[in-house]
Every structure is written in C-alpha cells, then in structure tokens.
Amino acid sequence: MENKSNINRLLQCWPDGTVAVQQWLATLGISPLLTNWYLKSGWVESVGRGAYKRVGDTVNWTGGLYAIQRYLKKHIHVGAKTALELLGRTHFVRLGKGGNYYFFGEEKTLLPTWFGKNNYWNINVVYLSTSLFSDATIGVIEQDIDGVPIYLSSPERAIMEVLYLIPKYQSLEEAYLLIENLGNMRPKHIQALLENCNSIKVKRLFMHLSELCAHPYVKYLDVSRINFGHGKRVIAGGGVYHHKYQLSLPELREIN
C-alpha cells in the first residue's frame, strides 16, 4: 500500500512531458530501490541511467533539459542558432530532425550522459561548457517550448554564441545572415553582454557585422566600456583585413 501511495503522489506532482531524475525522486521519499520497483512494475520507463519518464507520456529533449535545469540545478541552456530558431528569430527552418542542437553550460559543468549520448531524443547534441560570459546566467530567459518551461538564450546572447561557434560549427556567411535579421535587438542588453563577454573574437565580430548591417542599436552602444583586447585576429582563414576591429576575414560576397 505504501508503494502505491508513493507512486500516486509521484504521478500527481510529475509535470507532463518531463523527465524525473533520482535526485528529485529522493526529495519525495522515493529511494533507488523503490524506483527500480516502479520500473519493473511498469509505472515508469528509463531514458538513461538515473533518468525516467512516465509510461505513456511523450517526452522529448525539452523535458530532459527541464530536469537538468530544475532538479539537477545545472546552468545549462539552449543557445546559439537553436535558441534563435525556437524564438522564431531566423528565416531558416529545421527540416525533419536533422541538424545540430546547441547547448551551453558553465565551464567544467558536465552534461548528463543520459541526455547527450544515448540518443533517446534522436537529435544531434552539441554541448559546450565555456567561460564565454563571466555571468553564466546573463541573457538567459525562460520560455515555454512544447509546453515545457526551459531556459534558453535571448536573441542578444544567442547571436554572440553563434559567433563563438565560428569556424568549427558555424559558417561566417550564415552568422552574417542571422545577425542581419536581428536589427531590433535591445541595446541595453547588448551592452551588458558585451561588457560581460570574455571572447575578444566574439566582441569584435559582433561589432563589425552589426556595423556592416547598419543596425540602429549600434549608435546606442558605449564601446569605451568594452574590452576589445589587442592585436589582430584571423577568423576562418582570414583573407581581407578590416582595420577598425583588427579582423582578418574571408572575402565573402554576403558581407562585402
């Protein structure tokens, strides 16, 4: 009877479309032994070691990320182009289930194996634990995606993460097209992010591409408060040198 009482209580407080992890189950008085009993009894299904879904519930990667953010308390969020797509801030449409899904976390923060490597979600997970920003939460917002509240990058942070991915995961051409579509970004948020950003490459690229696009927010930025570092930077093989921000960039028709 006690086991049935516990499972009833669990099912009542388990948010639809989300993963449960053992750490959260323990706060409800459910031990690993009892969890295993629920598993064998057909109440729950495993989505990886220490992570579970309700039988009959449809759970995708957003439900897994919810558990990472809310129960494991990890500063891991959706970022870069994936965040822009989820926010409807890109002209590009993901076809089927192809393409990379980008997730960012604090430096030395590990992504749980059950989320990133077991391919339960059938997505290509690219995870980067970085010190791109001194404040891991700056520019991170909450949004309901597929009915699940998760944390992801605001457009201002997301586009800087896109630039961070150049050239390994992201082309300069597409980055320019993405930033070209973001002319209505908020200058106060951009200013705070640029001051908090630790990547000289990202800050210089952001300003250079924003000025090429002649975006109105540029005139409201106080560049005297932004550390652009010293010396030249060669991006994606270089080719053409741009003196103002000391950048060598490939010669591309899209950014001439």
C-alpha positions as CSV (number, residue, x, y, z in Angstrom):
1,M,0.0,0.0,0.0
2,E,2.8,2.4,0.8
3,N,4.4,1.8,-2.6
4,K,1.1,2.6,-4.3
5,S,0.7,5.7,-2.2
6,N,4.1,6.9,-3.2
7,I,3.5,6.2,-6.9
8,N,0.2,8.1,-6.7
9,R,1.9,11.1,-5.1
10,L,4.7,11.0,-7.6
11,L,2.3,10.8,-10.6
12,Q,0.3,13.8,-9.3
13,C,3.3,16.1,-9.0
14,W,5.3,14.9,-12.0
15,P,4.9,17.6,-14.7
16,D,3.7,16.4,-18.1
17,G,6.3,15.9,-20.7
18,T,9.3,16.0,-18.4
19,V,12.0,13.6,-17.1
20,A,12.4,12.7,-13.5
21,V,15.8,12.1,-12.0
22,Q,16.7,10.1,-8.9
23,Q,17.8,13.2,-7.1
24,W,14.3,14.7,-7.4
25,L,12.6,11.4,-6.6
26,A,14.6,11.2,-3.4
27,T,13.1,14.5,-2.2
28,L,9.7,12.7,-2.5
29,G,10.9,9.9,-0.3
30,I,11.5,7.5,-3.2
31,S,14.7,5.5,-2.9
32,P,16.6,4.0,-5.8
33,L,15.3,0.6,-4.7
34,L,11.7,1.8,-4.9
35,T,12.4,3.5,-8.2
36,N,13.6,0.2,-9.5
37,W,10.4,-1.5,-8.3
38,Y,8.3,1.1,-10.2
39,L,10.5,0.4,-13.3
40,K,9.9,-3.4,-13.0
41,S,6.2,-2.8,-12.3
42,G,5.7,-0.8,-15.5
43,W,4.9,2.5,-13.9
44,V,8.0,4.3,-15.3
45,E,10.4,3.8,-18.2
46,S,14.2,4.5,-18.2
47,V,15.5,7.2,-20.6
48,G,19.1,6.6,-19.4
49,R,20.9,5.9,-16.1
50,G,19.1,7.7,-13.3
51,A,16.5,9.3,-15.5
52,Y,12.9,8.3,-16.1
53,K,9.7,9.1,-17.9
54,R,6.1,8.1,-17.1
55,V,4.8,5.1,-19.1
56,G,2.6,6.5,-21.8
57,D,3.9,10.1,-21.6
58,T,5.5,11.7,-24.6
59,V,8.8,13.2,-23.6
60,N,11.3,15.0,-25.9
61,W,14.6,16.8,-25.2
62,T,12.8,19.8,-23.7
63,G,11.6,17.5,-20.9
64,G,15.1,16.2,-20.4
65,L,16.5,19.7,-20.2
66,Y,13.8,20.7,-17.7
67,A,15.1,18.0,-15.3
68,I,18.7,19.2,-15.8
69,Q,17.8,22.8,-15.1
70,R,15.2,22.4,-12.3
71,Y,16.2,19.2,-10.5
72,L,20.0,19.0,-11.1
73,K,20.3,22.8,-10.8
74,K,22.9,22.9,-13.6
75,H,23.4,26.1,-15.6
76,I,22.9,24.5,-18.9
77,H,20.7,26.2,-21.5
78,V,19.8,26.1,-25.2
79,G,21.9,28.5,-27.2
80,A,23.2,29.8,-30.5
81,K,21.2,29.1,-33.6
82,T,18.9,26.6,-31.8
83,A,17.7,29.3,-29.4
84,L,17.1,31.7,-32.3
85,E,15.1,29.1,-34.1
86,L,13.0,28.3,-31.1
87,L,12.3,32.0,-30.6
88,G,11.3,32.4,-34.2
89,R,14.2,34.8,-34.9
90,T,15.6,33.2,-38.0
91,H,14.5,32.7,-41.6
92,F,15.9,29.2,-41.6
93,V,13.6,26.3,-40.9
94,R,14.9,23.0,-39.5
95,L,13.9,20.1,-41.8
96,G,12.8,16.9,-40.0
97,K,15.1,16.0,-37.1
98,G,18.4,16.8,-38.8
99,G,21.0,19.4,-37.8
100,N,22.7,20.2,-34.5
101,Y,21.1,21.3,-31.3
102,Y,23.4,23.6,-29.3
103,F,23.6,23.6,-25.6
104,F,25.9,25.8,-23.4
105,G,26.9,25.3,-19.8
106,E,29.3,26.8,-17.3
107,E,33.0,25.8,-17.7
108,K,33.6,22.3,-16.2
109,T,29.9,21.6,-16.0
110,L,29.1,18.2,-17.4
111,L,26.1,17.3,-19.4
112,P,24.4,14.1,-18.1
113,T,25.2,11.1,-20.3
114,W,21.5,10.2,-20.4
115,F,20.8,13.5,-22.1
116,G,23.6,13.9,-24.6
117,K,24.9,10.5,-25.6
118,N,22.2,7.9,-25.5
119,N,20.4,9.5,-28.5
120,Y,17.0,8.9,-26.8
121,W,15.8,12.2,-28.2
122,N,17.1,11.4,-31.8
123,I,18.8,14.8,-32.1
124,N,22.4,15.7,-32.6
125,V,23.5,17.3,-29.3
126,V,26.4,19.7,-29.4
127,Y,27.3,20.7,-25.9
128,L,29.9,23.4,-25.0
129,S,31.0,24.1,-21.4
130,T,32.6,27.5,-21.7
131,S,33.5,30.7,-19.9
132,L,32.2,32.8,-22.8
133,F,30.4,35.1,-20.3
134,S,31.6,35.8,-16.7
135,D,28.0,35.5,-15.6
136,A,26.6,32.2,-16.7
137,T,23.0,33.4,-16.5
138,I,23.3,36.8,-18.2
139,G,21.0,37.0,-21.2
140,V,19.3,33.7,-20.4
141,I,15.5,33.7,-20.5
142,E,12.6,31.3,-19.7
143,Q,10.3,30.2,-22.5
144,D,7.6,27.6,-22.9
145,I,8.7,25.2,-25.6
146,D,6.3,22.3,-26.5
147,G,4.5,23.1,-23.2
148,V,7.7,22.7,-21.1
149,P,9.3,25.8,-19.5
150,I,13.0,25.8,-20.2
151,Y,15.9,28.3,-20.1
152,L,17.4,29.4,-23.3
153,S,19.5,32.3,-24.7
154,S,17.8,35.6,-25.5
155,P,18.4,36.8,-29.1
156,E,21.2,39.1,-28.0
157,R,23.1,36.3,-26.2
158,A,22.2,33.7,-28.8
159,I,23.8,35.6,-31.7
160,M,27.0,36.0,-29.7
161,E,27.1,32.3,-29.1
162,V,26.7,31.8,-32.9
163,L,29.8,33.9,-33.4
164,Y,31.6,31.9,-30.8
165,L,31.0,28.8,-32.8
166,I,32.8,30.1,-35.9
167,P,34.5,28.3,-37.7
168,K,34.2,24.9,-36.1
169,Y,30.4,24.6,-36.0
170,Q,29.2,27.7,-37.7
171,S,30.0,29.4,-41.0
172,L,30.7,33.2,-41.2
173,E,28.2,33.5,-44.1
174,E,25.3,32.2,-42.1
175,A,26.3,34.1,-39.0
176,Y,26.1,37.3,-41.0
177,L,22.6,36.4,-42.4
178,L,21.4,35.7,-38.8
179,I,22.7,38.9,-37.4
180,E,21.3,40.8,-40.4
181,N,17.8,39.6,-39.3
182,L,18.3,40.9,-35.8
183,G,18.2,44.6,-36.3
184,N,15.7,45.2,-33.5
185,M,17.8,43.8,-30.7
186,R,17.9,45.8,-27.4
187,P,21.0,48.0,-26.9
188,K,20.9,47.8,-23.1
189,H,21.1,44.0,-23.2
190,I,23.8,44.0,-25.9
191,Q,25.8,46.5,-23.9
192,A,25.6,44.3,-20.8
193,L,26.5,41.2,-22.7
194,L,29.5,42.7,-24.5
195,E,30.9,44.0,-21.2
196,N,30.5,40.6,-19.7
197,C,31.8,38.6,-22.6
198,N,35.3,37.1,-22.3
199,S,35.8,36.4,-26.0
200,I,37.7,39.1,-27.9
201,K,36.8,37.4,-31.2
202,V,33.1,37.4,-30.4
203,K,33.0,41.1,-29.4
204,R,35.0,42.3,-32.4
205,L,32.9,40.1,-34.8
206,F,29.7,41.3,-33.3
207,M,30.5,45.0,-33.7
208,H,32.0,44.5,-37.2
209,L,28.9,42.6,-38.6
210,S,26.5,44.9,-36.8
211,E,28.1,47.9,-38.4
212,L,28.0,46.3,-41.8
213,C,24.3,45.8,-41.3
214,A,23.9,49.4,-40.2
215,H,21.7,48.2,-37.3
216,P,20.2,51.1,-35.3
217,Y,21.3,49.7,-31.9
218,V,24.9,50.3,-32.7
219,K,24.7,54.1,-32.1
220,Y,23.4,53.4,-28.6
221,L,26.4,51.3,-27.5
222,D,29.2,52.7,-25.4
223,V,32.2,51.0,-26.9
224,S,34.6,52.7,-24.5
225,R,33.3,50.3,-21.8
226,I,34.0,47.2,-23.9
227,N,37.4,45.4,-23.8
228,F,38.3,44.6,-27.4
229,G,41.8,43.4,-26.5
230,H,45.0,44.0,-28.5
231,G,46.5,42.6,-31.7
232,K,45.0,41.1,-34.8
233,R,42.5,38.2,-35.0
234,V,42.3,35.9,-38.0
235,I,38.8,34.3,-38.4
236,A,38.0,31.3,-40.6
237,G,41.3,31.5,-42.6
238,G,41.2,35.3,-43.0
239,G,41.8,36.9,-46.4
240,V,40.7,40.5,-46.1
241,Y,41.9,42.7,-43.2
242,H,39.4,45.1,-41.6
243,H,41.4,47.7,-39.7
244,K,38.8,49.1,-37.2
245,Y,38.4,45.9,-35.3
246,Q,41.7,44.3,-36.5
247,L,40.0,41.3,-38.1
248,S,41.1,39.2,-41.0
249,L,38.0,37.6,-42.5
250,P,37.4,35.6,-45.7
251,E,36.3,37.6,-48.6
252,L,32.6,36.8,-48.9
253,R,30.0,38.3,-51.2
254,E,27.4,38.3,-48.3
255,I,29.5,40.7,-46.2
256,N,31.1,43.0,-48.8
